[in-house]
Amino acid sequence: MQVTRFRKALSFAALAAVPAVLGALAFAMPAVAQQPAGSAAAALPTTDPKGTPTQVFVSGGTRSLFKIAVAPVAGDAAGAVSETASRDFVLSSLFQVLDPKSFTANLDKEGQLIDPASWRNVGAEGVVKGTSSPRGANVHLDLRLYVVSRGAEAVLKKEYDVPPAGVRGATHQFVNEVIKWFTGSAGSFGTRLVFSATTGRGQKGIFTIDSDGQNVGRLPAASNVALAPAVGPGGVYYAAGLADGSYSLFKIGSPVPVMKSAGLVFGVAFGGSKMAVVVSQNGQSDIYVGAPDGSGLTKVTKGGLNTHPAFGPGGQLAYVSNQGGSPQIFVDGKRVSSRGTYNMAPVFCNDPEGLKILFMGRDSGTWDVFSVDPGGSAASMKRLTQDQGGNTYPACSPDGRVVAFFSTRGGLYTSNPQGQNQQQIARVTGESLRWEGN
């Protein structure tokens, strides 16, 4: 299927139906949740005392960011390397990418060195340069990072031999190495996100997209009702509705269910050597934890509606439950969202500033993205989006530096874990967004 065709199939109307996925999903939270008497929740927080979201536009340099110049790569006529690297640096929220039109350095004369004065004059603190040349059937990339204050020699050098289709992937790897050089831990560019999206009336499919918004594609599924994808051992798993009315857990590439259950399987999560699966029976949905092959499952919730499992880096299990009267975020049986009356779709985010749980909360009829510490401190709850349309289904990159979410502003967006530097990366939308590796 051509990209343009299935992009059109990703209906923006899907967000209007949040959180109900299909009428058949009996586990979905009620459209209007009721708070039990005497337990009214505090209002969800605003982004600042004025209620105005704080945004940092990297290209504008409104925050002190490392100013980096990405020079055209010699031999890369299409500009794929510099374009990919520049985009990654912007999305990382760590760098201000300088306008190439401002560059005054003589690149041919510099060769594999830099003239620090020339780059300093345009405000550059760092420079990325490289060469691209054919090597048999492959492309040889020599990419380098220079820090202007350290002189003419490169501080980081990486070489890659890849097929032509692998140039973007190699560039992602280099950007990850640059981030590691500055911060001590690598970036996550080159990974992918998975999500489900409406493909027709009563139909949903599973899609993937690269972390920079490129290469959106539909995955083959065992049913035209495919939901709640998650990345697990050896591939992507999802729940599928079958012709007999049952819902089972499948893995992309196999027509055989991963596990059989007496109930309906509506969601899954993986963490370490564990799998958490949502099973609906008798008007209730519970979460079971066991091995990734579906063996040794043990129920870890106690009735009501329990959905959206997500594992943390320490094996913690977050999920949504209405056991307190309205959908709220729980971790290992403890409620951690003390504010708001309708919170759902949690995911852990290993932010370098501290582990967080991201989730979507409804505020005055609009969905927004929030974060809270895993311990549930009311003071720790923060809002990432506000007065910017509806924002749903957050996902966090494996390195914890980038948050992705769907927005009615026009598709898939990213920001940093504080909600700053919001960038549209693709005009696609859906639900159940998950990031590979997290």
GIDAPE-V989767 format. One record per residue. N is the residue number from 0. SS is DSSP state (hx for helix, st for strand, lp for the rest). PSI is psi in radians with two decimals (999 if undefined). Layout:
N;SS;PSI + N;SS;PSI
This chain:
0;lp;2.34 + 1;lp;2.61 + 2;hx;-0.75 + 3;hx;-0.61 + 4;hx;-0.85 + 5;hx;-0.28 + 6;hx;-0.71 + 7;hx;-0.49 + 8;hx;-0.28 + 9;lp;1.58 + 10;lp;2.26 + 11;hx;-0.23 + 12;hx;-0.25 + 13;hx;-0.63 + 14;hx;-0.50 + 15;hx;-0.34 + 16;hx;0.00 + 17;lp;2.37 + 18;lp;-0.03 + 19;lp;2.25 + 20;lp;-0.95 + 21;lp;2.79 + 22;lp;-0.45 + 23;lp;-0.24 + 24;lp;1.55 + 25;lp;-0.28 + 26;lp;-0.16 + 27;lp;2.52 + 28;lp;2.61 + 29;lp;2.62 + 30;lp;-0.60 + 31;lp;1.86 + 32;lp;2.46 + 33;lp;2.28 + 34;lp;2.37 + 35;lp;2.68 + 36;lp;2.38 + 37;lp;0.14 + 38;lp;0.58 + 39;lp;2.29 + 40;lp;2.62 + 41;st;2.71 + 42;lp;2.67 + 43;lp;2.59 + 44;lp;2.74 + 45;lp;2.99 + 46;lp;-0.50 + 47;lp;3.01 + 48;lp;-0.44 + 49;lp;-0.10 + 50;lp;0.23 + 51;lp;2.23 + 52;lp;2.44 + 53;lp;2.21 + 54;lp;2.49 + 55;lp;2.03 + 56;lp;1.90 + 57;hx;-0.73 + 58;hx;-0.39 + 59;hx;-0.23 + 60;lp;0.61 + 61;lp;-0.03 + 62;lp;2.65 + 63;lp;1.79 + 64;lp;2.74 + 65;st;2.13 + 66;st;2.02 + 67;st;2.42 + 68;st;2.22 + 69;st;1.84 + 70;lp;2.65 + 71;lp;2.38 + 72;lp;2.14 + 73;st;2.26 + 74;lp;-0.14 + 75;lp;1.39 + 76;lp;-0.59 + 77;lp;-0.21 + 78;lp;0.36 + 79;hx;-0.64 + 80;hx;-0.92 + 81;hx;-0.63 + 82;hx;-0.79 + 83;hx;-0.79 + 84;hx;-0.77 + 85;hx;-0.76 + 86;hx;-0.77 + 87;hx;-0.76 + 88;hx;-0.70 + 89;hx;-0.84 + 90;hx;-0.41 + 91;lp;-0.36 + 92;lp;0.28 + 93;lp;-0.30 + 94;st;2.62 + 95;st;2.03 + 96;st;2.14 + 97;lp;2.65 + 98;lp;2.13 + 99;hx;-0.43 + 100;hx;-0.30 + 101;hx;-0.19 + 102;lp;2.37 + 103;lp;-0.14 + 104;lp;2.56 + 105;lp;1.68 + 106;hx;-0.68 + 107;hx;-0.73 + 108;hx;-0.63 + 109;hx;-0.67 + 110;lp;-2.20 + 111;lp;0.23 + 112;lp;-3.14 + 113;lp;2.71 + 114;lp;1.72 + 115;hx;-0.67 + 116;hx;-0.71 + 117;hx;-0.69 + 118;hx;-0.59 + 119;hx;-0.58 + 120;hx;-0.44 + 121;lp;0.14 + 122;lp;0.08 + 123;lp;2.35 + 124;lp;-0.42 + 125;st;2.74 + 126;st;2.36 + 127;st;2.20 + 128;st;2.90 + 129;st;3.09 + 130;st;2.63 + 131;st;2.26 + 132;st;2.63 + 133;st;2.50 + 134;st;1.60 + 135;lp;-2.29 + 136;lp;-0.08 + 137;st;3.07 + 138;st;2.28 + 139;st;2.12 + 140;st;2.29 + 141;st;1.84 + 142;st;2.47 + 143;st;2.58 + 144;st;2.32 + 145;st;2.45 + 146;st;2.05 + 147;hx;-0.68 + 148;hx;-0.20 + 149;hx;0.06 + 150;lp;-2.84 + 151;lp;-0.39 + 152;lp;2.58 + 153;lp;2.50 + 154;lp;-0.25 + 155;st;2.27 + 156;st;2.29 + 157;st;2.44 + 158;st;2.49 + 159;st;2.41 + 160;st;1.92 + 161;st;2.73 + 162;st;2.82 + 163;hx;-0.63 + 164;hx;-0.19 + 165;hx;0.10 + 166;hx;-0.79 + 167;hx;-0.73 + 168;hx;-0.72 + 169;hx;-0.66 + 170;hx;-0.73 + 171;hx;-0.77 + 172;hx;-0.72 + 173;hx;-0.77 + 174;hx;-0.71 + 175;hx;-0.66 + 176;hx;-0.65 + 177;hx;-0.80 + 178;hx;-0.72 + 179;hx;-0.67 + 180;hx;-0.68 + 181;hx;-0.58 + 182;hx;-0.30 + 183;lp;-0.22 + 184;lp;2.46 + 185;lp;2.76 + 186;lp;-3.09 + 187;lp;0.30 + 188;lp;2.53 + 189;lp;-0.17 + 190;lp;3.12 + 191;st;2.84 + 192;st;2.65 + 193;st;2.63 + 194;st;2.89 + 195;st;2.67 + 196;st;2.68 + 197;st;2.30 + 198;st;-0.11 + 199;st;3.11 + 200;lp;2.07 + 201;lp;0.27 + 202;st;2.54 + 203;st;2.62 + 204;st;2.97 + 205;st;2.30 + 206;st;2.73 + 207;st;2.75 + 208;st;2.49 + 209;st;2.78 + 210;lp;-0.29 + 211;lp;0.18 + 212;lp;0.10 + 213;lp;2.86 + 214;lp;0.88 + 215;lp;2.39 + 216;st;2.65 + 217;st;2.41 + 218;st;2.56 + 219;lp;2.35 + 220;lp;2.81 + 221;lp;-0.12 + 222;lp;2.77 + 223;lp;0.17 + 224;st;1.51 + 225;st;2.24 + 226;st;2.89 + 227;st;1.09 + 228;st;2.70 + 229;st;2.53 + 230;st;2.16 + 231;st;-2.86 + 232;lp;2.03 + 233;lp;0.11 + 234;st;-2.75 + 235;st;2.30 + 236;st;2.72 + 237;st;2.84 + 238;st;2.42 + 239;st;2.38 + 240;st;2.26 + 241;lp;2.95 + 242;lp;-0.48 + 243;lp;0.09 + 244;lp;-0.07 + 245;lp;2.81 + 246;st;2.23 + 247;st;2.89 + 248;st;2.25 + 249;st;2.87 + 250;st;2.39 + 251;lp;2.27 + 252;lp;-0.15 + 253;lp;2.33 + 254;lp;-0.05 + 255;lp;2.29 + 256;lp;2.52 + 257;lp;-0.62 + 258;st;2.71 + 259;lp;2.53 + 260;lp;2.62 + 261;lp;-0.35 + 262;lp;-2.90 + 263;st;2.22 + 264;st;2.14 + 265;st;0.01 + 266;st;2.78 + 267;st;2.69 + 268;st;2.66 + 269;st;2.50 + 270;st;2.06 + 271;lp;-2.17 + 272;lp;0.37 + 273;st;2.70 + 274;st;2.40 + 275;st;2.29 + 276;st;2.48 + 277;st;2.18 + 278;st;2.21 + 279;st;2.25 + 280;st;2.45 + 281;lp;0.73 + 282;lp;0.10 + 283;st;2.79 + 284;st;2.30 + 285;st;2.84 + 286;st;2.28 + 287;st;2.49 + 288;st;2.35 + 289;st;-2.72 + 290;lp;2.75 + 291;lp;-0.32 + 292;lp;0.09 + 293;lp;0.05 + 294;lp;2.75 + 295;lp;0.59 + 296;lp;2.35 + 297;st;2.30 + 298;st;2.27 + 299;lp;-0.04 + 300;lp;2.94 + 301;lp;1.19 + 302;lp;3.03 + 303;lp;-2.72 + 304;st;2.04 + 305;st;2.12 + 306;st;-3.12 + 307;st;0.99 + 308;st;2.61 + 309;st;2.28 + 310;st;2.56 + 311;lp;3.00 + 312;lp;-0.38 + 313;lp;0.21 + 314;lp;0.04 + 315;lp;2.62 + 316;st;2.02 + 317;st;2.63 + 318;st;3.03 + 319;st;2.37 + 320;st;2.57 + 321;lp;0.37 + 322;lp;-0.33 + 323;lp;0.05 + 324;lp;-0.46 + 325;lp;2.74 + 326;lp;2.15 + 327;st;2.89 + 328;st;2.26 + 329;st;2.63 + 330;st;2.06 + 331;lp;0.74 + 332;lp;-0.11 + 333;st;2.29 + 334;st;2.27 + 335;lp;-0.16 + 336;lp;1.71 + 337;lp;-0.09 + 338;st;2.58 + 339;lp;2.75 + 340;lp;-0.04 + 341;lp;1.64 + 342;st;2.45 + 343;st;3.09 + 344;st;1.01 + 345;st;2.68 + 346;st;2.45 + 347;st;2.55 + 348;st;1.99 + 349;lp;1.03 + 350;lp;2.32 + 351;lp;-0.40 + 352;lp;-0.03 + 353;lp;2.51 + 354;lp;2.36 + 355;st;2.84 + 356;st;2.16 + 357;st;2.58 + 358;st;2.94 + 359;st;2.38 + 360;st;2.54 + 361;st;2.25 + 362;st;1.95 + 363;lp;0.69 + 364;lp;-0.06 + 365;st;2.44 + 366;st;2.41 + 367;st;2.95 + 368;st;2.37 + 369;st;2.92 + 370;st;2.71 + 371;st;2.62 + 372;lp;2.60 + 373;lp;-0.38 + 374;lp;-0.24 + 375;lp;0.31 + 376;lp;2.20 + 377;hx;-0.63 + 378;hx;-0.34 + 379;hx;-0.20 + 380;lp;2.21 + 381;st;2.65 + 382;st;2.29 + 383;lp;-0.48 + 384;lp;2.61 + 385;lp;2.43 + 386;lp;0.62 + 387;lp;0.77 + 388;lp;-2.88 + 389;lp;2.39 + 390;st;2.17 + 391;st;2.85 + 392;st;1.17 + 393;st;2.63 + 394;st;2.64 + 395;st;2.42 + 396;lp;2.72 + 397;lp;-0.55 + 398;lp;-0.07 + 399;lp;0.15 + 400;lp;-0.27 + 401;lp;2.34 + 402;st;2.33 + 403;st;2.61 + 404;st;2.78 + 405;st;2.54 + 406;st;2.47 + 407;lp;-0.08 + 408;lp;-0.30 + 409;lp;0.46 + 410;st;-2.45 + 411;st;2.22 + 412;st;2.77 + 413;st;2.78 + 414;st;-3.14 + 415;lp;3.04 + 416;lp;-0.12 + 417;lp;0.04 + 418;lp;0.15 + 419;lp;2.81 + 420;lp;0.89 + 421;lp;2.22 + 422;st;2.28 + 423;st;2.22 + 424;st;-0.28 + 425;st;2.63 + 426;lp;1.04 + 427;lp;2.69 + 428;lp;2.90 + 429;lp;-2.44 + 430;st;3.02 + 431;st;0.87 + 432;st;2.24 + 433;st;2.58 + 434;st;2.22 + 435;lp;2.34 + 436;lp;-0.08 + 437;lp;999
